[in-house]
Amino acid sequence: MTGLVDTALDRAVVPGYTKIGYWVRRRGWERDDPRPGALHGRRALVTGANSGLGRATALGLARLGASVHLVVRNEERGRTALEELRGELPGADLHLEVCDISDLDAVRRFAAGLLARIDRLDVVVHNAGALPPERTESVDGHELSVATHVLGPLVLTDLLRPALAGRDPRVVLVSSGGMYTQRLPVHDPDYRRGSYRGTVAYARSKRMQVTLAPLMQQRWSTDGITVHAMHPGWADTPGFASSLPLLRTVTRPLLRDAVLGADTIIWLAATEPTPPGGQFWQDRAARPEHYHKATRETEDERHQVWAWVLEAAGLDPA
Ligand SMILES: NC(=O)c1ccc[n+]([C@@H]2O[C@H](COP(=O)([O-])OP(=O)(O)OC[C@H]3O[C@@H](n4cnc5c(N)ncnc54)[C@H](OP(=O)(O)O)[C@@H]3O)[C@@H](O)[C@H]2O)c1
């Protein structure tokens, strides 16, 4: 496939985000699939692993040989997913972990407990996501989408550094194409001002993931961690159905399934050589971070938001 067709799919949104884009691009990937057993002997952690893309990612990583920790916020839903996944892949090394990623104390407790049980971790997929219909605060008093998509993932990764350090560790942030519609929320990261719209809050927090990925990578560079932001296109998952019912009705025959949506997450986690970090990916290719001049932030604004995020997460700026 030519770069021109790929770019046209990307800019036209509907074909690029649905399974049309996946199948057109897929024809160029035959030799690019992670090799069988690519993650043998490696350990991965996937948040929001009981549903949709997280569940498909956990299964995909386990199929490549990884031991996979499924992080869920609801133990019962997690146990159901764990049993189903064991049925789909007998012999898979799967572990159930309970943690609400939006709750920073819960994240700290979870990270400490996990570090006491494992000595290495190779892949972290920050997939847990939500689109709150009305403004909701996390237990720490932050708007829920920024707490779930940015603060929790940052704290979790930072605390897991002792296990991640050294052997090509990779962190994947599952963002969204919706972030193209929003600027970095420099002056109101907690969305305290103006009338709240869940889709805007969601897209702002997903923009933060993409913009901050290079700064996270820089923070963890001495441990060799690469940080990859990506978007899965549109995949027919329980979350998509409940958050965007109208879009789902209109696009349903064309939507990806969770396996197609998870493809680039798994590829970023397992392909060799390691893709360059700090970039934004879709369908195994780095994509622009902006399509509109109006959404561009300055270097100074990026650092302002980074400073806010570090403080809100209770992390040392160093
Ligand atoms: N599907 C798409 O087309 C699409 C497009 C762009 C981006 N995404 C992103 O892809 C990711 C997965 O979404 P999905 O479509 O697979 O939706 P989903 O089926 O609703 O899955 C989301 C998962 O995240 C979990 N979760 C939510 N808040 C959590 C928290 N505070 N702590 C721990 N787990 C939490 C959910 O747990 P419960 O089951 O307990 O609710 C669920 O397991 C999200 O980050 C979403 O923003 C999806």
The ligand as a Gaussian input file, in Angstrom:
#p B3LYP/6-31G(d) Opt

LIG

0 1
 N      -13.573000       1.030000      21.519000
 C      -13.110000       2.044000      20.808000
 O      -13.478000       2.254000      19.652000
 C      -12.101000       2.968000      21.408000
 C      -11.694000       4.061000      20.624000
 C      -10.721000       4.922000      21.143000
 C      -10.159000       4.667000      22.373000
 N      -10.604000       3.604000      23.118000
 C       -9.978000       3.402000      24.430000
 O       -9.707000       2.031000      24.587000
 C       -9.703000       1.685000      25.971000
 C      -10.576000       0.467000      26.187000
 O      -11.917000       0.814000      25.856000
 P      -13.008000      -0.247000      25.392000
 O      -13.615000       0.315000      24.164000
 O      -12.442000      -1.606000      25.375000
 O      -14.091000      -0.047000      26.565000
 P      -14.657000      -1.044000      27.676000
 O      -15.165000      -2.272000      27.039000
 O      -15.623000      -0.214000      28.461000
 O      -13.399000      -1.367000      28.558000
 C      -12.871000      -0.415000      29.453000
 C      -12.233000      -1.153000      30.595000
 O      -11.647000      -0.202000      31.491000
 C      -12.040000      -0.548000      32.807000
 N      -11.981000       0.615000      33.682000
 C      -12.634000       1.791000      33.584000
 N      -12.306000       2.598000      34.600000
 C      -11.424000       1.910000      35.357000
 C      -10.726000       2.208000      36.557000
 N      -10.887000       3.386000      37.168000
 N       -9.889000       1.284000      37.068000
 C       -9.713000       0.097000      36.463000
 N      -10.366000      -0.261000      35.324000
 C      -11.211000       0.655000      34.787000
 C      -13.453000      -1.096000      32.639000
 O      -13.847000      -1.816000      33.797000
 P      -15.406000      -2.144000      34.083000
 O      -15.754000      -3.324000      33.213000
 O      -15.393000      -2.432000      35.525000
 O      -16.178000      -0.920000      33.697000
 C      -13.237000      -1.963000      31.420000
 O      -12.618000      -3.166000      31.782000
 C      -10.190000       2.929000      26.708000
 O       -9.094000       3.637000      27.230000
 C      -10.875000       3.740000      25.614000
 O      -10.860000       5.118000      25.899000
 C      -11.552000       2.755000      22.663000

